Amino acid sequence: MSDGGLGSATTEESRAAVMDILDDYRRMRGHLERSVLPLATSVDGRQFTFQASLHELQFQTGGYVVLEDDKNDRWLGQVLTLRPESSCAADLGLETTTSSMQIRLARGEGLILDGDLRPFHDAILDRRNRAKSIPGSHEFVRVVRR
C-alpha cells in the first residue's frame, strides 16, 4: 500500500539536494576556469607554449602577441596552434576543495618572430596595457613577463 506521497516528497528533496550540489560544482568549476592565467614559456627563445582561460579567450591561431619582460624588452610572437584541453585544477595550482576537479582551458604553441633569442618563463597577459596594433599586421595582445 502507498504511504500517501511521503516517498515522493523524499524523492523531491533528494533531487533538490543533488541539483544544489551540481550547481555548486558547476559554479566552482566556472570560477576556476576563469582563474586560469594566460601564461607563456619558452625554453629556447624561438618558440613558446601557453595556457589561457577558454572564457573570453583573446588568442586565435595566426594572431600576434607581444612578449615583454620587466626590463621592457619586447618580442613579437605568432600563435601557431590553439586547442581546448582538460586538466586537474590542482596541477594548475588552482585551489579547490575537490583535488580531482577537471577544468577546461586553452593551450597552444607559438613562434617568436622578432626579439632577443632568450628563454622566458611565465609570461602573463597584461590586460591593462593591451597593445593596439603593429603596422602591417593584425591586432595583437600584449603579454608581460613576470
N, C-alpha and C positions, 0 to 999 in steps of 0.2 A: 504494500500500500504506500501511497505517496506521503511525504512529510509536509505537504501543504506549501511547497515552494521554498522551504528552508534551504534545500540543496542548490537551488538556482540563485539564491542570494549569496551564498558562499562562493559559488562559481563566478558571479559578477565581481565580488570583492577580490577574488584571486586574479581575474583578468585585469582589473584596475591596478592591482599591485604590480603585476608583470608589466603593464603598459608604463607605469611610473618608473620602474627600473630601466626599461628600454629607453624612455625619454631622457633619463639622467645619463645613461651610457652614450646616447647619440649627442647630447649636449656637450659632454666632456670630450668625446672624440672630435667634434667640430671645433671646440676651443683649442685642443692640442694641434689639430691640423692647421689652424690659422696661426699657431705659435711657431711653426717651423721657420727657422731663419733661412734666408736665401744666402747660403754660404758657398764660396768657391775656393778651390785649392788647385795649385799647380806644382808639380814636383820638378818640372824642367823649364818653366818659363815660356814654353811654346804651346802647350795645351793646358786646358783646365777642365775640371769636373765641378758640378754644382748640384745643390739641392735647393728647393724652394717650395713654398706652400702652393697647393693647387688652387686655393681660394684667391681670387683677384690676381691670378698669375700674370706677371708682366713680361715674361720671356716668351719668345717664339723662335722656332727653327729659322735660321737665316738672319735673325735680329742681331744688332750690335750692342755691346756693353762696353763700358769704360771701367777699368780696374784702377783704383787709386789707393796708394798707401798713405801712411801717416806723415810722410815727407812730401806729399803732393806729387809724387812720381806717378805717371799715368801710363796705362797700357790699353790699347784698343783690342777688343776681342769680338769674335762672332760665335753665336750659338750654332752648333752643328747638329746636335741631336737633343731631343726633349721627349720624355716619356713619363707616364704615371707609374708609380711603384707603391708597394705597401711595405711598411717596416714596423718593428716593435717600438713603441714610444720610448721605452727605456733605452734602446740602442741609440736613439737620437738625443738622449739627455733630457727628455721631457718627463717631468714628474707627473705621476698618475697613481691612483690607488690600485689600479689593475696593471700589474707589471707586464702582462702579456697583451695589452691592448694594441691592436693593429691600427695604424693610421696610414692614410694615403698622402703621398707627396709627389712632387715632380723631381726628376733627376735628369741630368744631361751632361753633355760634353761640349767644349768649345775650343777654338783656336785663337791664340794670341796673334794679332795681325801687326801690331806696332808697339814698341817699347822695349825696355831692357829685358833680356832673357834671363830673368831671375825667378826662382821659385817663390811661391807665396802660399799662405795657409789661412783659411777662414776669412776670405774677402767677403764683405757683407754689403748688401744692397742698402744704399743710403737714400731713402725715400724723400727726405727733406731737401736734398740738394740734387734733384733729378736734372740731369743734363738734357738739353733740348735737342740738339742735332749736331751732326758732323757734316760739313759741306760735302755734297755729292753722295751722301749715304742716307739710309733710312733712320727714323728716330731710334734712339737707343736710351738705355737706362744707365745710370752711374752706379758703380759698385765701389765701396770704400773698404780698404783692408784695415783690419784692426789687429 
